[in-house]
Amino acid sequence: MEQTEKVAKKSKLSKKTLRKEIYQKLQGVLSDYQKEVTNKKLLSLMKSASKLLSRDIARAAKKTKQKKVKAA
């Protein structure tokens, strides 16, 4: 969790660019499974997973930002 917050804080990425970055990383990691699962299905699963992950990262970054503002 801390690592994802650091990524979101450092680069101030938008949801779309964060989603693309996550998608590319998933694609590299899951390239071995393309033989077992059809390519179209794997791509759709990676797309939905990257959307969920980027949404969660954005929410976590927003929460930490709000906590810092309230504390200050």
Secondary structure, 3 states (H helix, E strand, C coil): CHHHHHHHHHHCCCHHHHHHHHHHHHHHHHHHHHCCCCHHHHHHHHHHHHHHHHHHHHHHHHHHHHHHHHHC
